[in-house]
Amino acid sequence: MRTSTRLVLLTLLMAPVATPRAQEQPQYPEGAAVPRSLTTAEANWLRTQPLRAPDAVTPPPTGPVDCVAEYEPMSGVLIAWEGPGSWTSILANMARHITTTGNADVWVAVDTTGEQTTVRNTLSAAGANMARVRFVVRRTDTIWMRDYGPRYIYQGECRAIVDHTYNRPRPNDNAFSRNFASVRGHRLYELPLVHGGGNYHLDAVARGRTTRLINNENPSLTEAEIDTIWNDYQNLDTTFYDPLPASVDATQHIDMWMQVIADDAVIISDWPFNQGSIQDQICDGAAVSMAAEGFTVHRVPARSVGRTHYTYTNVVLCNDLVLVPSYTNTQVRQHNDEALQAWQAAAPTKTVVQINCQGIVTAAGVMHCIMMHIPAHRGGLDPTAYLINLNGGQTLTPGQRVEITWITDDDVGVDSVDVLLSTDGGATFPTAIATGIPDTGALSWTVPDVCAGDARVRIVARDGQSRTGFDDSDAGFAIINAACTAANFAYGTGTAGQLGVPTLTANAPVLGTNLDLDLQGAWPQAPALLLVGAAPAAVPFAGATLLVQLAAQVQATTSASGDFTVTIPLPTEATLTGQSLFWQVWVAGDPGAPRGFATSAGLETRLGT
C-alpha cells in the first residue's frame, strides 16, 4: 500500500504542469461585423490585459478652450470604411447627403491605397460629391469612429484634438486620433481617461453629459476627479446620469438615448412599450432635470427588441442636415414616421433625412456611432495661430534659453511660420526671431541683450497661397539686462533765479519702492510746479525752456530753506522696466528770474530693478 501511494505521488510530481493557454489578441478581419460592444474574445483578453490610461499624459491645453458642439458649423465628418456591405452601404448613403445637403467634407479612413480606389468608386456611384471626399490611409479595426475618433476643441482660434484611451482592446482604432492629428497638423492632447466617445454629449456653453459607465471604466478616479479632468482638457462641467441596463443597451452610452441639438434644446428617448422601466425612469428623469435647466425637451420613441436597442436619438447633425435612422423590424417600423415628425418639429430649419439602419443596429450602434465631427476652421481661408506660452508676466534675462510654443490651423494647411519680437508693448514687431521656418510648433530662443519691460512675441502662420494669420502675447513680459538698472539722468539747462539754478534730484527709481524727488536752491516760500511726462521736450516759454512733454503736474511750495520733497510710489510692475519718466520744476515769483520763473534742469528717471 505504501509503495503504491509512493508511485502515484512520483507520477504526479513528474507529470508536466498544465499552464493556462495564453489568450490570443483579438483579430479584426476586413469585412467583419465587429459590434460596438465588447466581443467575447475581447472580454476574455481584458481579463489578463486590462485597459488603462497612459502613465504620461499630455498636460491640459492652456488659454481659451472651447469644446465644439455637434450643432455648430462643421467642415466635415470622419468615417472608417469597415464592416460588411450592409454597413458600408449606410456609410455611402451618409456620405452622399453630407457632401451635398450637409455642405461638408467626408474624410474616409481606409486601410490601403487599394481600398481607397474601391471606396472612391463606391461613393461616386452612391452620388457623393467627390470634390468633398478626402481619404486618410490609416488602418482601423472597426467602424465605430465615434468611440475612438478625435474629439475637437478650439484653443484660441485653432482646432486641436483631445484624445482618450478607447475602452476596447482595438489597437489600430486606439491609435487613430494620434495619426489623424499628425495628418491634419493639429495639436493632440491626451487625457487620462478610458472611455468611448459616444458616452459624452455637450453643448456650446460648456456643459457636458455622460453616464456613470465612465466611473466603472476608471475605478481609480472619483466622479469629481473625472469631472475635473474633462473641465481641465475640454472646459466643460459634466452632468452624470445612471446608464441604461446592459440588457437594454450593451454599450450604456448616452448617445443611444440623448442628443443635444442647441444651447437650449435636446432630444431624449421615451419608452412607450416599457413605461416605468429602469430605462424609462432614467430618460424621464433626464428630461425633467434638463427642462429645469431651461432646455426645450423633445421626445422620440425607443424600443428594446430581442436585446437590440432601437434608437432615434443616435443621429448625425451636420450644418443644416439631420440624418435620422429608420428600421424595418416589424415591431419597430411603426415608429419611423413618428420619429421623423418629432425631428422635423425639433429642427424646423434643417433638412431631416431618414436612412435605413436595420443592417447595423443589431451591432449596438447606429449612425452617430460611426462618424466623428470635424469643426469648421475659424479663419476661413486665412490661417490662424495661437501662442501657447510667453503670454505675460514672465521675467527673462539675456542669454536665457526659452522654448516658444504655438499651434496653427488652416483650411488646407500651414506651410511656414515667422516668429517676431516686440520691445514696445506690441506697437511694432521689428525683430525677427525666425522667418519661414517649418511649422513644428516649437522653437528654442536665446533671449537677446535688451532692456524691455513690455516685450511680446508674435506667431505668423502662412499657407501655400501666402495668406497669413497671427497671434500675439496676451500681455507683456520683461527682458532685464544691465540697461534695466534703475537710474537717473539730468538733461537740458535750467533757468537761474535770485539764488541760481534750482537743483532737482531723486533716489534710484526702483519698481515697488517710493521715488523721492528733491528740489533744492530755489527761492523760499514760493509756489512751484513739478511737471512730469513720458518724453522730453525743449520748448521756449516765458523766458525759460519747458523740458517735459507735459502729462501731469504736482503743486508744491518751497520751504523757508528753498526746498521741497515729493514722494511718488512706484508700482511693482515688471512691464514698466526700462521705461522712463521725465521731470522738471518751475518756481514762480523768483525776483532774479526772467519773467519771474526759475526752472530746474530736466531729470530722466529710468524705472528698473
Summary of the structure (lengths in Angstrom):
residues: 609
radius of gyration: 35.4
end to end distance: 98.7
largest distance: 139.0
contacts: 2068
relative contact order: 0.09
helix: 23%
strand: 37%
